[in-house]
Amino acid sequence: MRIPRRWTVSGRDPFEGIAFESRSSKISNPDGSVVFEAKDSVVPAGWSTVATDVLAQKYFRKAGVPRTGADGKPVLGADGKPVLGPETDARQVFRRLAGCWAHWGGKHGYFSSEEDSGAFHDELCWMLAKQLGSPNSPQWFNTGLHWAYGIEGPPQGHFYVDAETGRLERSRSAYERPQPHACFIQSVSDDLVNPGGIMDLWVREARIFKYGSGTGTNFSSLRGEGEPLSGGGRSSGLMSFLRIGDRAAGAIKSGGTTRRAAKMVCLDIDHPDIETFINWKASEEQKVGALVAGSHLCNRHMNAVIRACRESSDDHRFDPKKNPALAKALRAAKESCIPAGFLQRAIDLARQGHDAVSFEEFDTDWESKAYGTVAGQNSNNSVRINNAFFEALERDGTFGLKRRTDGKIVRHVPARALWDQIASAAWSCADPGLQFDTTINEWHTCPADGRINASNPCSEYMFLDDTACNLASLNLVAFLDPSNGRFDIEGYRHAIRLWTIVLEISVLMAQFPSAEIAKKSYEFRSLGLGYANLGTMLMRLGIPYDSPRALAITGTLTAILTGEAYATSAEMASELGAFPGFARNREPMLKVIRN
């Protein structure tokens, strides 16, 4: 493929003309204690403080990077080996990303010449520095660590398909092939410990979270509470396993940083446990409220009991029958439902000479101990609704919930009552979300290989089970000329073409958390390209969001993005062949494009 230059010049530094400066980044607790601090981080001068903080705190590699001196040569220690440390300059990150993409693309024949490969590298370096485009977080975390710095690590159970042989291979190291995909959809079977089953899914999820990615699964295959087991017992139900997965996700810091694991849980609306699932988070948030209120009340009343004991000098001060103040404190505590054991403990502490009791008070901060105590806080939850349910809702009829073991209807529920529960729970705690199953599958590009059952955590990726998608966003504001309000359409198209190639190369070079995902990613090569800052751009132009003009601009930019990405995909297919899953899905894919 030919790569024309738009922003850089051959033989010149791609960052020429871009000012860089040294900054500090710090995160502090409310009490002033420092959580994180990085001094002398070199970033483009035009970057905001937020962008600087994200790069320094999240995306700079913190160890294993060879240091270089002012002459550009590696700094050697007393033992003659390179001195290692963190990344400290944004240009290090830009070069390892663009360099890795250009390396894999050049190695596998994506470019017509070395000049085209060099142009691809330089243009991407420039776009990253000027914030015209950005890949998803796992690219910043993982891409180029081995290529640029030789960072290695023991294999973590990943797989890939060798593009030259078409064979499935097991990864030999942790970073030789990165995990650049942010979005995964995984299947789960109604099996406890075998591959593809429930406990195996938690391992695969951990592998995804470790490298900064997110995953979604439809759990409708798991039997409901009370359904028969092959051994003669009864199932503990879907929710018991969802709680295990929730705790496992909560224990993992995504990408090794302070970002939480990203997880989507989907359930079909005809599952026997659907009502418990709908109300799961709302119920757990009520527990948080009870914990917070209860902890404050316990602290207040237990200390009131101790004071009532200590403020009396009478020999019977610990006897509520003879100490009116104590009796009054105990009555007030019991009216607030303080457990009797807690109150007896307060009296015993007073008898032992204590002036107060230390009872921890909780708060409603989403990262607090209270939220850490309850379940369901580490996933987005969605109900998959088909047209059959909406038809029942429209006629105010009943809807059947089906057993997973044999598909028989276990009970009928009023559709309106189920709909009201969804609305009430979502109003209460913002979950569950809705996924319109029938409509989604009507717009499925590859139905010959199965239906769409779930999404990634943010729901911008919906495709076959056991597939992955890597993403990038174009910054619309960066294409807007602030002096005259003109939008650089040709620059936008140029960026779309290059970032589509980046995403395709990222599939080529990636490793995946399971053999099935590696195979399907090779066969379907799903990519995700979008844009950011649409609202900001419209605001700067003084155009109301919901006006006909705003809708026309949005439609135009979306159409250009879609059309240019598809044109680039066709261009790559003419050079490298169509993706292996295309032939059997040709007609439905062309139907979706026509739509």
Disulfide bonds with the S-S distance in Angstrom:
none
